[in-house]
Structures are given as C-alpha cells and as structure tokens.
Amino acid sequence: MPTLSNVNIGTRLAAAFAVVIVLLLLVLAVAVSVLNRTSGTMDRLVEDRYAQIAVSDDIKNVGDKGVIVIGRLLMATDPAQAKRYMDEYAAVRAANTENFAKFEKMLNTDEAKAIFAEQSEARKAYGAAVRKLFDLIAAGQREQAMAIYQGDMAQLQVRYYALIDKMVDYQAKAMADDVARAKEDARSSKLWTTIVAGIAVVLGVVTAISITRSITQRIHGAIGLAEDVAKGDLTLRPMPQSSDEIGRLIAALQHMV
C-alpha cells in the first residue's frame, strides 16, 4: 500500500483542498437542512395555521353582518327596503359560502376536517332557520319571525359560532405546537451543526498536519543533504526513499555525491 510520501505533492495538496471542500459542504448541508425545517415550520404557521384562523374570523365577521341585516329586515316596513335587505343578506350568504369553500381547501388533518364537518352542519341548520324566518316575513307574520330570530335562530347561531371558535382554538394549539417543535428542531440542529463543525475542524487540522509534515520533513532532509554537500561533506547518508518530487530530488543529490 503506497504511503503518503509516495504521492505527488500536487496530488496531496489537491486532496487537502478536496477534504476542506467536502467538510465545508457537509457543514453547509447541515445548515441548509436547519433552514429548510425552519422555513417549513414558518410556512405552515403563516400559510396554513394563521390563514385558517383569519378565514374563521372572516366567517364570523360576515355572519355578524348577516345578523344585523336580518334585524334591519325585521324592522323594515317598506317593501323596497325589505327587498334591499334580502339582497344584502343574499350577498352575505354568498360571501360566507365562498369563505367556506376556501377554508375547506386549506384543511389537511382529519381533526380539522371533522370540526369543519360539524361547522357545515351547524351552518345548514342556521341557514334553515333563516329561510324559515324569511318565509314568515314574506307571509306578513313578523311576530313569529321575530320569535325565531330571538329563539331558534339565536341558539343555532351560538352553536355555529362555538364550532368556529373550536376550529380557531384547534389551529391556535397547532400553532403553539409548531412553535415548540421549531424551537426543539432549532436546538437539535444547533447541536448537530456544532458537532459537525467540530468534526470538520478536527479532520481539517489532522489533514493539514499530516500533509504538511509529509512535505516539510522530506524538504528538511533534502536541505540538510544539500548543506552538507556545500560544506564539502560527501559522505552518503541513507535516507528514507519515496517516489514523490522531494524523493526524486534527494535521490539526485545522493547520486551527485
């Protein structure tokens, strides 16, 4: 098996640079892995958890507008005004239908989908009560419509909103879990980065020392031989043989004497 001193100096230096590059790439790979995990967590927080909470808030806000419109409808006495309020509520309902469709596309866990299914059922029940109220208003039975507004419809709205809050609480807890996981990943990644960097430093130092010694020791031997010859000492001293550039130089000096 060839020893290090039998390898050309250029090859040794190239190998040293290659080791340094590999170690740098290893540290870079660990750092990129850390950044990717952190980025994934942040994307999940912003584009998933926070976005779902924002849509849930929009659903409640739009729903509140709908309740206000229905209250105004119950107080309206002019048919044209009543129709305008009906149209406003239809727009409110359409807006929340769009919000629900958007929200459904964001769901990616079974638990969130189950809560959403409950929300949808509660919304259907609430919508049925609203339609019944509209039918009573159209029939001129405002007192019965007011009773539904203050009774069944209010109770169904409470359940409907409670399920929206349940989804918000679920997403908030998921956000907290993601943050805790991100902190743990950061701590673990910091540890592994430190370990890999430490190993890289040790290997780099060992490689540098080994290659430097394999070159400088042989150069010192060649210098010593040349100085002896310059002093007139032509005594041939046996020296370790090698096939690299320094070994060939020493062999040539020995041949001269």
C-alpha positions in Angstrom: 0.0 0.0 0.0 1.6 3.3 -1.0 2.5 5.7 1.8 1.6 9.4 1.8 5.2 10.3 0.9 5.0 8.4 -2.3 2.1 10.5 -3.5 2.9 13.6 -5.6 2.9 16.9 -3.7 0.4 18.3 -6.1 -1.9 15.4 -5.5 -1.5 15.7 -1.8 -2.4 19.4 -1.9 -5.3 18.8 -4.1 -6.5 16.1 -1.7 -6.2 18.5 1.2 -8.3 21.1 -0.7 -10.8 18.4 -1.5 -11.1 17.4 2.1 -11.7 21.1 3.1 -14.3 21.5 0.4 -16.1 18.3 1.5 -16.1 19.4 5.1 -17.5 22.8 4.1 -20.2 21.2 2.0 -21.1 19.0 5.0 -21.4 21.9 7.3 -23.4 23.7 4.6 -25.7 20.7 4.2 -26.5 20.7 7.9 -27.1 24.5 7.8 -29.4 24.2 4.8 -31.3 21.3 6.5 -31.9 23.6 9.5 -33.1 26.4 7.4 -35.4 24.2 5.4 -37.0 22.8 8.5 -37.4 26.3 10.0 -38.8 27.6 6.7 -41.3 24.7 6.5 -42.5 25.5 10.0 -42.9 29.2 9.2 -44.7 28.4 6.0 -47.1 26.1 8.0 -47.6 28.8 10.6 -48.3 31.6 8.1 -49.9 29.9 5.1 -51.7 27.2 7.0 -52.5 27.9 10.7 -52.7 31.6 10.6 -54.6 31.6 7.3 -57.2 29.3 8.6 -57.7 31.4 11.7 -58.0 34.5 9.5 -60.7 32.8 7.4 -62.5 31.7 10.5 -62.6 35.3 11.7 -63.9 36.4 8.3 -66.7 33.8 8.6 -67.7 35.2 12.0 -67.5 38.8 10.9 -69.6 38.2 7.8 -72.0 36.2 9.9 -72.4 39.1 12.3 -73.2 41.4 9.3 -75.9 38.9 8.3 -77.5 39.1 11.8 -77.5 42.9 11.6 -79.1 42.8 8.1 -81.8 40.4 9.3 -82.5 42.6 12.3 -83.0 45.6 9.9 -85.2 43.4 7.7 -87.5 42.7 10.7 -87.8 46.4 11.3 -88.4 47.4 7.7 -91.9 48.4 6.7 -91.2 49.4 3.1 -91.3 46.5 0.6 -88.5 48.1 -1.4 -86.3 48.5 1.7 -87.1 44.9 2.7 -86.1 43.6 -0.7 -82.8 45.6 -0.4 -82.1 43.9 2.9 -82.9 40.5 1.5 -80.4 41.1 -1.3 -77.8 42.3 1.2 -78.3 39.0 3.1 -78.0 37.0 -0.1 -74.6 38.7 -0.7 -73.6 38.0 2.9 -74.5 34.3 2.5 -72.6 34.1 -0.8 -69.6 35.6 0.8 -69.5 33.1 3.5 -70.2 30.3 1.1 -67.0 31.4 -0.7 -65.2 31.6 2.6 -66.3 28.0 3.5 -65.1 26.7 0.1 -61.7 28.4 0.6 -61.5 27.1 4.1 -62.2 23.5 3.1 -59.3 23.6 0.6 -56.9 24.6 3.5 -57.7 21.6 5.7 -55.1 18.9 5.9 -55.7 17.0 9.1 -58.5 14.6 10.0 -59.3 16.5 13.2 -59.7 19.8 11.3 -61.9 18.2 8.7 -64.1 16.7 11.4 -64.6 20.1 13.0 -65.3 21.6 9.6 -68.0 18.9 9.0 -69.6 20.0 12.3 -69.4 23.6 11.3 -71.0 22.8 7.9 -73.9 21.0 9.6 -74.4 23.8 12.1 -74.4 26.4 9.2 -77.0 24.4 7.4 -79.3 24.3 10.4 -78.7 28.0 10.9 -79.5 28.7 7.3 -82.7 26.7 7.5 -83.8 28.8 10.4 -83.1 32.0 8.4 -85.0 30.7 5.4 -88.0 30.0 7.7 -87.7 33.5 9.1 -87.8 34.9 5.6 -90.8 32.8 4.7 -92.7 34.2 7.7 -91.7 37.8 6.8 -92.9 37.2 3.2 -96.2 35.9 4.7 -96.5 39.0 6.8 -96.1 37.1 10.1 -93.4 39.4 11.6 -94.1 38.4 15.2 -93.5 34.8 14.5 -90.4 35.8 12.5 -89.2 37.8 15.5 -89.7 34.9 17.8 -87.5 32.7 15.5 -84.9 35.5 15.4 -84.7 35.7 19.1 -85.2 32.0 19.8 -84.2 29.1 17.5 -82.0 31.3 15.2 -80.1 32.8 18.1 -79.5 29.3 19.7 -78.3 27.9 16.3 -76.0 30.9 15.8 -74.4 30.3 19.2 -73.7 26.6 18.3 -72.5 27.7 14.9 -70.1 30.3 16.3 -69.0 27.9 19.1 -67.8 25.5 16.4 -65.9 28.3 14.6 -64.2 29.1 17.9 -63.4 25.4 18.3 -61.6 25.5 14.9 -59.7 28.6 15.9 -58.7 27.0 19.2 -57.5 23.9 17.4 -55.4 26.0 15.0 -54.1 28.1 17.8 -53.0 25.0 19.6 -51.5 23.6 16.4 -49.5 26.9 16.0 -48.2 26.6 19.6 -47.2 23.0 18.9 -45.4 24.1 15.7 -43.6 26.8 17.5 -42.5 24.4 20.3 -41.4 21.9 17.6 -39.5 24.6 15.8 -37.7 25.5 19.0 -36.8 21.9 19.6 -35.6 21.5 15.9 -33.5 24.6 16.3 -31.9 23.3 19.5 -31.2 19.9 18.0 -30.0 21.4 14.7 -27.7 23.8 16.6 -26.2 20.8 18.5 -25.7 18.8 15.3 -24.2 21.8 13.5 -21.8 22.3 16.3 -20.8 18.6 16.3 -20.4 18.5 12.5 -18.4 21.8 12.6 -16.2 20.4 15.4 -15.6 17.2 13.5 -14.8 19.2 10.4 -12.3 21.3 12.3 -10.6 18.2 13.7 -10.4 16.4 10.4 -9.2 19.6 8.7 -6.4 20.1 11.3 -5.4 16.4 11.1 -5.3 16.5 7.3 -3.3 19.7 7.2 -0.8 18.5 9.8 -0.3 15.1 8.0 0.2 16.6 4.6 2.4 19.4 5.9 4.6 17.0 7.8 4.8 14.7 4.8 6.2 17.6 2.8 8.3 19.6 5.3 10.1 16.6 6.8 11.3 15.5 3.4 12.3 19.0 2.5 14.3 19.4 5.7 16.1 16.2 4.8 16.9 17.5 1.3 18.1 20.8 2.7 20.3 19.1 5.2 21.9 16.9 2.5 22.4 20.0 0.2 24.0 21.9 3.1 26.4 19.0 3.9 27.4 18.8 0.3 28.0 22.6 0.2 30.3 22.2 3.3 32.3 19.5 1.5 30.9 16.6 3.3 30.4 14.0 0.6 29.5 11.2 3.0 26.5 9.4 1.7 23.8 9.1 4.4 20.9 6.7 3.8 17.5 8.4 3.8 14.0 7.0 3.5 13.2 6.6 -0.1 10.0 8.0 -1.7 8.7 8.4 -5.3 7.4 12.0 -4.9 9.2 15.1 -6.2 11.2 15.5 -3.0 12.2 11.9 -3.0 13.5 12.2 -6.6 15.4 15.4 -5.5 17.1 13.6 -2.6 17.9 10.7 -4.9 19.5 13.1 -7.4 21.6 14.8 -4.6 22.7 11.4 -3.3 23.7 10.4 -6.8 25.8 13.5 -7.1 27.9 12.5 -4.1 
